[in-house]
Amino acid sequence: MKLSVRTVNTSKYPVLIGDGILEQLRKRLKESRKLKPKLFILTDSNTNRFCLPELLKHIPELEDAIVFTVDTGEEVKSLRTAEYIWKELVSHQADRSSLLINLGGGMVTDLGGFVASSFHRGIDTIHIPTSLIGQIDAAIGAKTGVNIDALKNQVGSFYAPKGVYVWPGFLKTLPVEQLRSGIAEVAKTALIRDEQFWRWLSRKSLQKILEIPFSENFWKELLLKTIRIKLEIVRHDPFERNQRQLLNFGHTIGHAIESLALRRETPILHGDAVAAGMLCEGFLSVQRTGLDPLQMAEISNWIIRGFGKLPLLQEDEAVRMDMMQHDKKNRQQKIRFTLLTGIGKGKINQVCSPDLISDAFGKYYTL
Ligand SMILES: NC(=O)c1ccc[n+]([C@@H]2O[C@H](COP(=O)([O-])OP(=O)(O)OC[C@H]3O[C@@H](n4cnc5c(N)ncnc54)[C@H](O)[C@@H]3O)[C@@H](O)[C@H]2O)c1
């Protein structure tokens, strides 16, 4: 399956999804080999161990590539690591004709994309996302970035890769909690844009979904449906001026919950924070944008059954509110949300008062 997207610089890049796509990449690399004498692959230590051998099995010619391996984890997505990779590129005489292949989850594709966007003012890069979040979200849409200390994605660029190759087989070695995290983003994508997709997904419980073998068509369909929506949104709004903000549903509150947990050194899974965020923002949607309470109950049942409930404390409400106010996506101290008017229908830029937000948290505590 091949999709394509018009990118920020109006050139198109292919997004290929499916079983045979690594062979297609092999063909493409062979054809362009003369033009790209210097091939580099960026991995983290997990994707080096679990995904690189698989990639080399499909594309043996990549044995000659120079591989950079960084540690795992969000703290690695930093300017310091970017500098390390730039220096490695220099020491291996990388030049404008070089190609950097990013093999990994969102951490690797964000970091590698950023490195490529600024090395020699931009070298070619290809994303081969290996986590579910990478495959449906991070590698799609041309955003790159690194963190500054605990502040996420403070420095970055919009930089289109030459292609994105989504091979479902990589998901086989992904830890189950990472898969769960990805499913929260899939659910979000369905909820903001496509009621039928939501019905298709929520027919099965999260637990059942996690038991489905990766060889089954379900996963390809899930990838395709989610990626198609993300592509359609970013095609219309590459720079996140309006409609791309739809993708923030569940994330304003989710980020505050995640950041607070991180600050307290009790990190939680991104997907669990987004699941709690979608519930709170769902309650806001009932009050603010007219989401039918019956639809809210349906969303809430599926999420609670799959993701459970986080032990959020009422006494943390002020600090969560403060974090939301300082979110880089907000302006003039007003907290803006993407909410739902119905299942499959998101609405951006909804300002909610502290009282309304507090009320939504209150509903979450008593779920
Ligand atoms: N650019 C964007 O538009 C965008 C969108 C969403 C998220 N992101 C970024 O993506 C990152 C989160 O992505 P993520 O969840 O993929 O994080 P990640 O890259 O840290 O991967 C999560 C864990 O899974 C491991 N892993 C990945 N693929 C594996 C595989 N196939 N087998 C075994 N282990 C594997 C990684 O080593 C890591 O330990 C964050 O930095 C976030 O800011 C960016």
The ligand as an SDF file (V2000), in Angstrom:
LIG
                    3D

 44 48  0  0  0  0  0  0  0  0999 V2000
    7.3890   14.1530   15.3930 N   0  0  0  0  0  0  0  0  0  0  0  0
    6.1490   13.9350   15.7690 C   0  0  0  0  0  0  0  0  0  0  0  0
    5.1910   14.3670   15.1260 O   0  0  0  0  0  0  0  0  0  0  0  0
    5.8980   13.0980   16.9990 C   0  0  0  0  0  0  0  0  0  0  0  0
    4.6140   12.6150   17.2550 C   0  0  0  0  0  0  0  0  0  0  0  0
    4.4280   11.7990   18.3560 C   0  0  0  0  0  0  0  0  0  0  0  0
    5.4940   11.4850   19.1940 C   0  0  0  0  0  0  0  0  0  0  0  0
    6.7200   11.9970   18.9170 N   0  0  0  0  0  0  0  0  0  0  0  0
    7.8660   11.6710   19.7580 C   0  0  0  0  0  0  0  0  0  0  0  0
    8.0540   10.2560   19.7370 O   0  0  0  0  0  0  0  0  0  0  0  0
    8.6310    9.8390   20.9650 C   0  0  0  0  0  0  0  0  0  0  0  0
    7.8020    8.6970   21.4980 C   0  0  0  0  0  0  0  0  0  0  0  0
    7.8280    7.6500   20.5590 O   0  0  0  0  0  0  0  0  0  0  0  0
    8.0170    6.1300   21.0040 P   0  0  0  0  0  0  0  0  0  0  0  0
    6.9350    5.7870   21.9340 O   0  0  0  0  0  0  0  0  0  0  0  0
    8.2190    5.3350   19.7780 O   0  0  0  0  0  0  0  0  0  0  0  0
    9.3510    6.2160   21.9020 O   0  0  0  0  0  0  0  0  0  0  0  0
   10.7650    5.5160   21.7660 P   0  0  0  0  0  0  0  0  0  0  0  0
   11.3990    5.7710   20.4620 O   0  0  0  0  0  0  0  0  0  0  0  0
   11.5120    5.9220   22.9770 O   0  0  0  0  0  0  0  0  0  0  0  0
   10.4170    3.9460   21.8250 O   0  0  0  0  0  0  0  0  0  0  0  0
    9.8800    3.3670   23.0050 C   0  0  0  0  0  0  0  0  0  0  0  0
   10.7240    2.1540   23.4320 C   0  0  0  0  0  0  0  0  0  0  0  0
   10.5070    1.0990   22.5110 O   0  0  0  0  0  0  0  0  0  0  0  0
   11.7580    0.6000   22.0330 C   0  0  0  0  0  0  0  0  0  0  0  0
   11.5170    0.0650   20.7110 N   0  0  0  0  0  0  0  0  0  0  0  0
   11.1350    0.7370   19.6040 C   0  0  0  0  0  0  0  0  0  0  0  0
   10.8900   -0.1300   18.6070 N   0  0  0  0  0  0  0  0  0  0  0  0
   11.1120   -1.3720   19.0920 C   0  0  0  0  0  0  0  0  0  0  0  0
   10.9820   -2.6740   18.5520 C   0  0  0  0  0  0  0  0  0  0  0  0
   10.4900   -2.8750   17.3310 N   0  0  0  0  0  0  0  0  0  0  0  0
   11.3300   -3.7190   19.3400 N   0  0  0  0  0  0  0  0  0  0  0  0
   11.7490   -3.5330   20.6190 C   0  0  0  0  0  0  0  0  0  0  0  0
   11.8450   -2.3320   21.1990 N   0  0  0  0  0  0  0  0  0  0  0  0
   11.5300   -1.2550   20.4260 C   0  0  0  0  0  0  0  0  0  0  0  0
   12.6900    1.7820   22.1110 C   0  0  0  0  0  0  0  0  0  0  0  0
   14.0290    1.3820   22.1640 O   0  0  0  0  0  0  0  0  0  0  0  0
   12.2210    2.4280   23.4180 C   0  0  0  0  0  0  0  0  0  0  0  0
   12.8030    1.7600   24.5090 O   0  0  0  0  0  0  0  0  0  0  0  0
    8.6640   11.0470   21.8720 C   0  0  0  0  0  0  0  0  0  0  0  0
    9.9570   11.5920   21.8410 O   0  0  0  0  0  0  0  0  0  0  0  0
    7.6780   11.9980   21.2240 C   0  0  0  0  0  0  0  0  0  0  0  0
    7.9690   13.3550   21.4950 O   0  0  0  0  0  0  0  0  0  0  0  0
    6.9380   12.7860   17.8350 C   0  0  0  0  0  0  0  0  0  0  0  0
  1  2  1  0
  2  3  2  0
  2  4  1  0
  4  5  1  0
  4 44  2  0
  5  6  2  0
  6  7  1  0
  7  8  2  0
  8  9  1  0
  8 44  1  0
  9 10  1  0
  9 42  1  0
 10 11  1  0
 11 12  1  0
 11 40  1  0
 12 13  1  0
 13 14  1  0
 14 15  2  0
 14 16  1  0
 14 17  1  0
 17 18  1  0
 18 19  2  0
 18 20  1  0
 18 21  1  0
 21 22  1  0
 22 23  1  0
 23 24  1  0
 23 38  1  0
 24 25  1  0
 25 26  1  0
 25 36  1  0
 26 27  1  0
 26 35  1  0
 27 28  2  0
 28 29  1  0
 29 30  1  0
 29 35  2  0
 30 31  1  0
 30 32  2  0
 32 33  1  0
 33 34  2  0
 34 35  1  0
 36 37  1  0
 36 38  1  0
 38 39  1  0
 40 41  1  0
 40 42  1  0
 42 43  1  0
M  CHG  2   8   1  16  -1
M  END
$$$$
